[in-house]
């Protein structure tokens, strides 16, 4: 069927801005709630493990609904599904803000995620249909701002709202933006034709939903439940088995839920490997640096968020520039240079200690933001550009699934390594501080003398000194464990730079239309 340009595609910049608004809002909500967990504990009188489900259930629901994006977009029209997703997300946000108990909030977060999970893959697919392929790098550079910038500013915005106004605003803030987004989408996003997709692949949906739900649940709760515990092992084995069955089923049916044949295209496969590497590296910085600043150095959530802000701004500046460079010189040089910068700055973070100047940390993170902004979207764009239009829906859904799983896997893997390394370092340090060792005796004598002047008895001074020494050892071991994490992250990212050398760019003639008319 002949390609036909949609009526509004000549004004794709306006439509792109509207899609960025919805995508940014959906991604922002995955990180903005994390900062409110202590507040929700006190409001609903529950413990951390219970409140954590407010975050976990959102992520699990995203994993379930994302594979539906391609089918729903093709079957009912991408703009229609986008508008419905925004409406559902906005209603879920409003109801979450009204929640009167933790159970009610958890239910409303599911509703919120049902809409939010579809927004990113749907908007990505639309971008590839309304933007001429010779400008797709620039467009994706702007579209991808939400993926990198939103998780970085989420904690800052959330911390400010929770600390100075009201925790309910972390949900209410989506309501006016969602309403405006719906109205703008109806006015400026072109209509997309629907087409018959055959019988809905119910078996494929059941297998993908249960497999991804189990995998994401295991990755998110592995540290809490124990990686060797029976529930985690059963979840991991069962989910992997279900996903293997899903893959075999999708390759055998006439109308698959996700067309896995996209992986037969080398550039798409390579691009997704790079997306996994970049996502793991991104989350290592977004999670472990704030963890260090808050738990070790003692900064508040808002202060920590402000320190992370320059990195987000650096990515925001660099992404459109890297997108424009993609259109001119292709993906490979930009991705490789970006990943090298990302690897080097990640390695610099292994110097973190309690005496590291804050200016140094902010500078390293800002350089890291530039590298992230260079690497992420050109890699994704190169992979998606290798797909024909009819495969873009499946490709965008798969790309989003890969990002979700990579983020969860990266955090789970890195946290397990952190725990192991911290335990090892604590044992090594403690070996140097035996009760009879010179450093230990000197420290205990100094502290005992000080505490004695404060009126404590010898027994009390010994107890306080021993506890303090133990705490210092644990803190130092934790810092050394985090430093090890960044060395590992740098090595993984450098491997990604090597993979980037094999990335290809598909160039298209100027003005090539993107939408296929039925």
N, C-alpha and C positions, 0 to 999 in steps of 0.2 A: 504494500500500500504506500502511496506516495507521501513523502513528508510534507507537512504543511505548518507554516509558522502561525502560532496563536496570535489573536488580535492584539494582545498587549505586550508581546515579546520584544517589540522595539523599545519599550519602556521598562525593560527588565530590572533596571536599577531600583525603581520604586517598589516593585514586587519583592525584590531581594531584601530590601530594608524591612518590609513587613514580615517576611519569613524569619529574618534574624531576630526580630523582637520576640516571636513565639518560641524559637529555639533557645534563646538566651534565658528566657523565663523558666523553661522546663529544666535546663541544666542547673540553673541557679538553685532550684529547689532541692537538688540532690545534696547540696553542701550547706545551705543556709540553716537547716534544721539541726545539724550536728552541734552547733554552738549552744543551742537551747536545752540540751539534755539535762544539765544540772538544774536549770530552772524548772523544767517539767517534773523532775524528781520531787522537788519541794511542793509544787502546785498540786500534784496528784498523790503525794505521799507514797511513792513507790521507789524501788531501788533501780540502780543503773541498768541491770540486765533487762528489766521490764521495759524501761523507757527506750532502750536500744532497738526494740522491735518497731518503734515509730520510724526509724531510719531503715532498718532491715526489710520491713514489709514493702516499703516503697521500691527498694532495689529489686526485690524478688518479683514484684508485679511487673516492673519494667521488663525483666527478662522474659516473662511469659507473653507479653503483648507485642513486643518488637517484631517477632517473626510474622505477625499478621499484617504488617504495614504494606508490604508489596502487594499482597492479594487484595486487601481492602482498597488501596489506592487505585489499582487497575480496574477493579470491579465496580466501584461506585464513583470514581473520579477523585483525583488527589486533592483538589481544593475542598471538595465536600468533606472528605475525611479529616483534612486539616482543621476546618472550621468546627466540626463536631468534636475533635480532640481538644481544641482550645476551650470550647464550652464545657466539656466534661472536666477538664483540668481546673477551670475557673470555679465551677460549682464545688468541686472537691476541695479547693483552697478555702472558699468561703465557709463551708461546713467544718473544715478542720479548725479554722479560727474560732468557731462557735462551740467547739468540743467541751463537754462538761466532765469527761472522765477519760482515762487513758485508753480504755477499750473502744470507746466511741471515736477517739482520735485515730486509732489504728485502722478502724473500718473506713473512715473518711480518707485516710492516706492511701488506701487501696484504690478508692474512686479517683483520687487525684492522679495516681500513677497510671491508671487505665488511659487517661487522656495524655498525660505527660510522656508516657512510653512511646506513643505513636508520633509525637511531634517531630523529633529529630530525624528519624528515617524518612518520614513523609516530606519534610522540608528539603532534605538532601536530594530526594528523587525529583522534586519539583524544580530545584535549582538546575539540575542537569537537563530539564526539558524546556525551560524558558530562557536560558542563557546560551548565546552562541558559543560553540565549542572553542573558538579562538580567544574567548574572554573568560573561559571557565576557571582558570587559575585565579584571576582577580576576584571573581565572584565567590569562589570557595574560600579564598583568604578572608573575606569579610564574613561569610557564613560561619566559618569555624571559630570566630571570636568567642562564641558561647562555650565551646568545648574546653577552651583553655582559660579564658578570662573569668567566666562565671564561677567555676570552682574556687578560684583564687580570691575573689571579692566576696563570695558567699559568707565565710566566717566573719569578715569585717563588718559587713552590713548586718548580719544576724546578731553579732555581738553588740553593736550599737543599739539595735532595736530592743534586744532583750534587757540590756543594762540600763538604758535611759528612757525607754518608752514602755512597751508592753510586748510580751512574747507572742501574743496573738497576731501582731502585725507581720510576723514572718510568713503568715499565711494570707492575711488580708491584703498585703501589698500586691499579691497577684491578681486580685479581683479587678481593679480599674484597668490594669495593664491588659488583662485577658479580654475585657469588654472592648477596649480600644483595638486590640489585635484582631478580634472577630470582625469588627466594623471595617477596619482597613483591609482585611483579607477579602471581604465581599466586594469592596470597592476597587482594589488594585491588583489582586492576584487573578490571573486569567483562569478561565474554566478549563478543566481537563476532561477529555472524553472518557467515558467508561467503556469497558469492553467485556465481552463474555469470557470468563476465565475457566469454564467447565465446572464440574462438581467440586465443592469445597473439600479440601484435603483434610478431613476430620482426623484421620489417624495420624497424619503428619503433625497436626497441631497438638494432639494429645501427647505424642512422643516428645516433641520439642518443648512443650510447656512443662511437662513433668521432669524431663532431663535437665533443662536449664534451671528450673526451680530448685531441684535437689542439689545441683552443682553449686549454685550461688549460695544456697543455705549452708552447705558444708564449708565453703570458703569463708563465709562471714562468721560462722560460729565455731570453726575449728579450734581457734585459740582458747575460747571459753570452755567448750565441752571437752577439749583434749583431742589432738590429732590421732591418737591411738585408741580413742574410745569407740565402742561398738556403733553408736549412732552415726558418727562421722565416717567411719569405714564403710558402713552400709550405704550411706548417702553417696559417697564418692563412687563406689563400685556400681551401685544401681544407676546413678545418673549417667556415668560414662557408658554403661551398657545400653541405656535408653537412647542416648545420642548416637551411638553406633547403629542401632536399629533405625533411628530416624534418618540417618544418612543413606542407609541401604534402601529404605522405603522411598525416599525422595528421588533416588536415581532410577527407581523402577516404575513409578506411576506417570501417567500421561500429563496430569496437571498438578505438579508438586506445589506445596505451600511455599517453599523456597527452592529456587532453581540452583542447586549446588554445582551445576555444570559451569558456573562462573569461575570456579577454581581451576578449570582447564585452561584458563587464560593466565599465563605466567605472571604478567604484570599485576593482575588483581591479587594473586596469591602472595607475591613478593610485597606488595603494598600493605597487605593485611598483616604480614609478619612484622613489617616496620611499625605499623600502628600499635601492635602488641608491645614492641620494645619501647616505643615512645610513651605509651600510656603507663607502663610499669615505671619508667623513669620519672614521668610527670607526677604520679601519685607518691613516689618516694619523697619528693621534695615537698609536696603539698601536705603530707601527713607527718613526716618525721621531723622536719624543721620546726613547725609549730609545737610539736610534742616536746622537743628539746627546749625551746624557748619558754614554754609554760611550766613544764614539770621540773626542769633543772635550773634554769636561770630565774624563773619566778615571775615572768611577765604575765599580765592579764590577757584575756582573749582579744579585747579590742586593740591593745598595744601590739600584740602579735600580728593581728590582721593588718594593721597599718604598716608593719615591717614587710609584710608579704605583698603589699600593694604595688610597689615599684616594679616587681617582677611581672605582675599582671599587666601593668601599663606597657612594659617593654614588649610583651607578647602581642598586646593589642596594636602597637605601632608596627611591629614586624610582620604580622600575618598578612595584611593587605599588600605590603611591599613584596613579600615572598610570593604572593599570588601573582602579582604583576610580573615578577621575574620568571615565574613558571611559564607564563604566556610567551615570554620572549626567548628563554634559553632552555626550557624544559625542567624536569624535576630533579634529575640526578645530581647536578652540582649543588643545588640549594639544599637538598636533603642531606647529602654527605657533609657539607660544611656545617649545617645546623646541628647534626648529630655529633660531630667532633666537638663543637662548642659546648653542647649539652653534656658530653662525656667529661670534658675537661673541668667544667664548672661543678659537675656532680662530684668529681674527685676532690676539688678544692674544699668541698663541704666536709671532707673527712678530717679537716683540721679543727672542727668544732670542739670547743672546751668551755668551761665556765669563765675563762678569762678572754675569750675571743671578743674583740670589739664588735659592737652591733653594726657599725658602719661597714665592716668587712663582710658580715653575713648578708646585709642588704645588697652590697655590691655584687657578691657572688650570685645571689638569687636573681638580680637584675640581668646580669650576663646570661644566666641560665634561661631567663624569660626570652631573651633574644634568640637563643638557640632553639627553644621550644617553638617559638613563632615561625622560625625558618623551616623546621622539619615536618611538623604535623600535617598541615593541610596539603602541601605539595605531594607528599607521599600518598595521602588518601585520594587526591585528585588524579594522580597518575594511574592508580588502580581503577578508579571508577570510569575514567576516560577510555579505558580499553574495552569497555562493555558496550554492546549495541543497546539502543534505546529500550527494547523490550526486556532487557535484563537489568536495567537500572534499579527497578523496584526491589528485586531480590538482592542486588548488590548492596544497596543502601541499608537494607535490613540486616544483612550479614555483617556489614561493617560496624553497625551499631552494637550487634550482639558481641562481636569480637572485642570492642572497646569495653563493654560492661564486664565480660568475663576476665579480660586482661587486667582491668583495674582491681577487681576482687582477688584474682589470683596473685597479682603483684603484691598487694597489701598482706595477704595471708602468708605468702612465701617469705617476704621480707620480715614480717613480724616473727615468724618462726625462727628465722636466722638470728634476728635481734635477741630473742630470748636465749637461744643456745649460746651465742657469743657472750652475752652479758653474764651468763652463769659461769662460763669458762674464765672470763676475765676476773670475776669476783673471786673464784677459787685461787687464781694465780696471785692476785693482790693479797688475799687473806694469808697466803703462805708466807708472805714477807712481813706480816703483822701478827706473828704468834705472840702470846703473852710475854715471852722471854726475849723477843727480838729487840734490837736497839731502837729502831724507829718507833715501835709500839710502846716501849717503856718510856721513851722521851715524851711522846705525845700524852700518854696517860699521866705522867708526872706533872706536866705543864697544866693539863686540864684539872687534875686533882688539886693542885695548888690554887688555881683560880676559883674552883668551886668551894674549896675550903674557906676562902675569904668571903664567900657568899653565905656562909653559915651551914653548909651541908656537912653531915658526918662523913667519915671515911668510907663507910659502906655505901652511903647514898652517892658519893662522888664516884666510886668505882662503877656503880650501876649506870649512872649517867654517862660516864666516860666510855664504857663498853658499848652502850647503845649508840652514842654519837659516832664512835669509830666504825661500827657496823654500817650505819647509815651512809657515812662518807665512802666506804668501800663499795656499797651497792650503787651509789650515785656515780662514782667514777667508772665502775664496770658498765653501767647503763650508757654513759657517754661514749665509752670505747666501743660498745656494741653498735651504737648509732653510727659512729665513724666507720666501722666495718661495713655497715649497710651501704654507705655511700661509695665505698671502694667497689663493692659488688655491683652497685647500680651503674657506676662509671664503666666497668668492664662489659656489662650487658649492652650499654648504650654504644660503646665503641664497636662491639660486634654488629650492632645495627648499622653503624656507619659503613662497615665492610659490606653488609648486604645491600646497602644503598647504591653501591657501585654497579649492581646488576639491574637497577630499576630502569625501565624504559618509559618514554613519554610518547603518547600518541597525539600527533598534530592533526588538526582538522582545518579545512578550508575556511577562510574568513566568512562569517555570517551564516555558517551552516545551521539550519533549523534543527530544533531538538524534539519537538512534539510530533508524535505519529497520530494522524487523524484516522478515525475509523470510517 
